[in-house]
């Protein structure tokens, strides 16, 4: 309670009973709205968690805004790596303007629990940015091994320049929320689905544009895409099993022509983006990549994860 202007940096937290770092309090008390803010969680190595309490989280932020969570490496835990928010639905919240960036998150879930994410958000979070994170190898017990997971009420969040691969259920899943922007991300080799959208509402769920979706298993879209309250365009899709034939692609129940007739992905393309070595998870684009001409911006992973001490603030 009341934590502000605190920096937690350069620690190793491992082999513990529950989670790594907790900021704030779960209950959305009005008197706390301006008390917990402007903290930094940087360059920490957090791993092998949940030895007693398995649904523990690497870094969890309750009811707090204007925080920076960056350059952390979190791995080998049974539940979510980074969790921010914790107001259900659309109620007022102090959780805003958080930055979650340049984190390396992997080996999450380990097939013990269900319904988790590499990065999980809950509730309205105006001004929050999730960018330049590397997230991979998420394995749920039954369902819900998501890469980036905006859950109930997650709204007004910018999600950009992330790489997500090898998530069991989908690279991206929005349960319900409002007007999130998902752009210039790579979602690759996710298993059951590449993208998921569940509860439908009467407002725009999200804008999904200039992303690359590259896969070799499962479906492109999972769950509910029927009410058209979302916007998707200028994306690149490529299924290595069927290649460049647009007629073979399915967007939920629709083929590409039907999907475009509904107003989605009118300018998107089916093509190999030409990664350097996708089988070895090198998702840099080759100089001759058509994705670069299409407007996709290269995602450099060299600055992701824990920085050498001489590069820290």
C-alpha positions in Angstrom: 0.0 0.0 0.0 1.2 3.5 -0.9 4.3 2.4 -2.8 5.6 5.0 -5.3 8.9 6.0 -6.9 10.4 2.6 -6.0 12.9 0.8 -8.2 13.4 -3.0 -8.0 16.4 -3.8 -10.2 19.0 -6.5 -10.9 17.7 -9.2 -8.5 17.5 -12.9 -9.0 14.4 -14.5 -7.5 14.1 -18.3 -7.8 13.1 -21.6 -6.2 10.4 -20.0 -4.0 7.0 -21.1 -2.8 4.8 -18.5 -4.6 5.4 -15.5 -6.9 8.3 -13.2 -7.6 7.3 -9.5 -7.2 3.9 -8.1 -6.1 2.9 -4.5 -6.4 -0.2 -3.0 -4.9 -3.4 -4.4 -3.4 -6.1 -6.5 -5.1 -9.2 -4.5 -4.0 -10.1 -1.3 -6.0 -10.4 1.1 -3.1 -11.0 4.7 -4.1 -8.7 6.0 -1.4 -5.8 4.1 -2.9 -6.2 5.4 -6.5 -3.4 8.0 -6.1 -1.2 6.2 -3.7 0.6 3.5 -5.7 2.3 4.6 -8.9 5.5 5.3 -10.7 7.5 2.3 -9.7 10.1 0.5 -11.8 10.7 -3.3 -12.0 13.8 -3.7 -14.1 16.5 -6.3 -15.1 15.3 -9.0 -12.7 15.8 -12.8 -13.3 12.7 -14.5 -11.9 12.4 -18.3 -12.3 11.4 -21.6 -10.9 8.4 -20.2 -9.0 5.3 -21.7 -7.4 6.9 -24.5 -5.6 4.1 -24.5 -3.0 1.4 -22.2 -4.4 1.4 -23.2 -8.1 -0.8 -20.4 -9.5 1.8 -17.8 -8.6 2.8 -15.0 -11.0 6.3 -13.8 -11.9 5.3 -10.1 -11.6 1.8 -9.0 -10.6 0.6 -5.4 -10.4 -2.6 -4.6 -8.6 -4.5 -1.3 -8.8 -1.4 0.8 -9.8 -0.5 3.1 -12.7 2.5 4.7 -14.4 4.8 1.8 -13.7 7.6 0.5 -15.9 8.1 -3.3 -16.1 11.1 -3.8 -18.4 14.1 -6.0 -19.3 13.1 -8.8 -17.0 13.6 -12.5 -17.7 10.9 -14.7 -16.3 10.7 -18.5 -16.9 9.8 -21.9 -15.5 6.6 -21.2 -13.6 3.2 -22.8 -13.6 1.1 -19.7 -14.2 1.2 -16.2 -15.8 4.6 -14.4 -16.1 3.4 -10.8 -15.9 -0.1 -9.8 -14.7 -1.4 -6.2 -14.6 -4.8 -4.7 -13.6 -7.2 -6.6 -11.5 -10.5 -4.8 -11.9 -13.1 -7.1 -13.5 -15.0 -5.6 -16.4 -15.3 -1.9 -17.0 -15.2 -0.3 -13.5 -13.0 2.6 -12.7 -9.4 1.8 -12.1 -6.1 3.4 -11.1 -4.3 1.0 -13.4 -3.2 3.1 -16.4 -0.2 4.2 -18.3 1.9 1.2 -17.4 4.7 0.1 -19.8 5.5 -3.6 -20.1 8.4 -3.8 -22.5 11.6 -5.7 -23.5 10.8 -8.7 -21.3 11.8 -12.3 -22.1 9.1 -14.7 -20.9 9.2 -18.4 -21.5 8.5 -22.0 -20.2 5.2 -20.9 -18.8 2.4 -23.2 -17.5 4.4 -26.4 -17.9 1.0 -28.3 -18.5 0.0 -28.1 -14.8 -2.6 -25.3 -14.8 -5.1 -23.7 -17.3 -6.1 -20.2 -18.3 -2.9 -18.2 -18.2 -0.8 -15.9 -20.4 2.7 -14.8 -20.9 1.3 -11.3 -20.3 -2.2 -11.0 -18.8 -4.3 -7.9 -18.3 -7.6 -7.3 -16.6 -9.8 -4.2 -16.7 -9.6 -0.8 -18.3 -6.0 0.4 -18.7 -5.8 3.6 -20.6 -2.4 4.5 -21.8 -0.9 1.1 -21.1 1.6 -0.2 -23.6 2.8 -3.8 -24.1 5.7 -3.8 -26.6 8.9 -5.4 -27.6 8.5 -8.5 -25.5 9.6 -12.0 -26.5 7.1 -14.6 -25.3 7.3 -18.3 -26.1 6.6 -21.9 -24.9 3.4 -21.7 -23.0 1.7 -25.0 -22.2 -1.6 -25.2 -20.3 -3.0 -28.3 -18.8 -6.2 -28.3 -20.8 -7.2 -24.8 -22.1 -5.9 -21.3 -22.0 -2.2 -21.3 -22.8 -2.2 -17.8 -24.3 0.8 -15.6 -25.3 -0.8 -12.2 -24.8 -4.1 -12.3 -23.0 -6.3 -9.2 -22.5 -9.0 -10.7 -20.3 -12.3 -9.3 -19.0 -12.7 -5.6 -19.7 -9.1 -5.0 -20.9 -9.4 -1.8 -22.8 -7.4 1.0 -24.5 -4.2 -1.0 -24.5 -1.5 -0.7 -27.2 0.1 -4.0 -28.0 3.0 -3.7 -30.5 6.3 -5.1 -31.7 6.0 -8.4 -29.7 7.1 -11.8 -30.8 4.9 -14.7 -29.6 5.5 -18.3 -30.5 4.8 -21.9 -29.3 1.7 -21.0 -27.2 -0.6 -24.0 -26.8 -4.0 -22.2 -27.2 -3.2 -19.0 -29.2 -0.6 -16.3 -29.5 -3.2 -13.7 -28.9 -6.6 -14.0 -27.1 -9.0 -11.2 -26.1 -11.8 -12.4 -23.9 -13.7 -9.1 -24.0 -12.6 -5.5 -23.9 -12.7 -2.3 -25.8 -10.6 -0.6 -28.5 -7.3 -2.2 -27.9 -4.7 -1.8 -30.7 -2.6 -4.8 -31.8 -0.1 -3.8 -34.4 3.3 -4.9 -35.9 3.5 -8.1 -33.9 4.7 -11.6 -35.0 2.5 -14.5 -33.9 4.2 -17.8 -35.0 3.8 -21.5 -34.6 1.1 -21.3 -32.0 -0.6 -24.6 -31.8 -4.4 -24.9 -31.5 -5.3 -21.4 -32.8 -3.3 -18.4 -33.8 -5.7 -15.7 -32.7 -8.8 -16.0 -30.4 -11.7 -13.7 -29.6 -14.4 -14.9 -27.2 -17.2 -12.9 -25.7 -18.7 -10.5 -28.3 -20.0 -7.1 -27.4 -21.6 -4.2 -29.3 -18.5 -2.0 -29.4 -15.2 -2.4 -31.2 -13.1 -5.1 -29.4 -9.8 -4.3 -31.0 -8.0 -3.1 -34.1 -5.6 -5.7 -35.5 -3.3 -4.4 -38.2 0.1 -4.8 -39.8 0.8 -8.1 -37.9 2.4 -11.3 -39.2 0.7 -14.5 -38.4 2.8 -17.5 -39.4 1.8 -21.1 -38.6 2.0 -24.8 -39.3 -0.8 -26.2 -37.1 -4.2 -25.5 -35.8 -6.7 -22.8 -37.0 -6.0 -19.2 -37.9 -9.0 -17.9 -35.9 -10.6 -19.6 -32.9 -13.9 -19.0 -31.1 -16.2 -16.0 -31.8 -15.8 -13.8 -34.8 -19.4 -13.4 -36.0 -20.5 -9.9 -35.0 -17.9 -7.9 -36.9 -17.2 -5.6 -33.9 -13.4 -5.6 -34.6 -11.2 -4.3 -37.3 -8.5 -6.3 -39.1 -6.4 -5.1 -42.1 -2.9 -4.8 -43.6 -1.9 -8.1 -42.1 0.3 -10.9 -43.5 -0.9 -14.5 -43.1 1.0 -17.6 -44.0 0.2 -21.2 -43.3 3.2 -23.4 -44.3 0.9 -26.3 -44.9 -0.9 -24.7 -47.7 1.4 -21.9 -48.9 0.3 -19.0 -51.1 -3.1 -20.2 -52.2 -5.7 -17.7 -50.8 -8.6 -20.0 -51.7 -7.5 -22.6 -49.0 -7.4 -20.2 -46.1 -10.2 -20.0 -43.6 -11.1 -17.1 -41.4 -13.4 -18.8 -38.9 -16.3 -20.2 -41.1 -15.4 -17.9 -44.0 -13.1 -18.1 -47.0 -11.0 -15.0 -47.8 -13.5 -13.6 -50.2 -16.4 -13.9 -47.7 -14.2 -12.5 -44.9 -13.3 -9.5 -47.1 -17.0 -9.0 -48.0 -17.6 -8.4 -44.3 -15.0 -5.6 -44.3 -12.0 -7.4 -42.8 -8.5 -7.8 -44.1 -9.4 -6.1 -47.4 -5.7 -5.0 -47.8 -4.1 -8.0 -46.1 -2.1 -10.6 -48.0 -1.3 -14.3 -48.0 2.4 -14.6 -48.5 5.6 -16.0 -47.0 7.2 -13.1 -45.0 10.7 -14.7 -45.5 12.0 -14.9 -42.0 15.8 -15.6 -41.7 15.3 -19.0 -40.1 11.8 -19.6 -38.6 12.5 -23.3 -37.8 15.1 -22.1 -35.4 12.8 -19.2 -34.2 14.8 -16.5 -35.9 12.0 -14.1 -36.9 14.2 -11.4 -38.4 13.0 -10.5 -41.8 15.4 -11.1 -44.7 16.4 -8.0 -46.7 14.2 -9.2 -49.6 11.2 -9.8 -47.4 8.0 -8.6 -49.0 6.7 -7.8 -45.5 9.2 -4.8 -45.3 7.7 -3.4 -48.5 4.2 -4.0 -47.0 5.0 -1.6 -44.1 6.0 -4.1 -41.4 8.8 -2.8 -39.2 11.6 -5.1 -38.2 11.5 -6.3 -34.6 15.0 -6.4 -33.1 15.3 -8.7 -30.1 18.8 -7.7 -29.1 17.6 -5.3 -26.4 15.1 -7.8 -25.0 15.8 -9.3 -21.6 18.3 -8.4 -18.8 20.8 -5.8 -19.7 24.4 -5.7 -18.8 25.1 -3.5 -15.8 26.8 -0.8 -17.9 23.6 -0.4 -20.0 21.2 0.0 -17.0 19.9 3.4 -15.8 
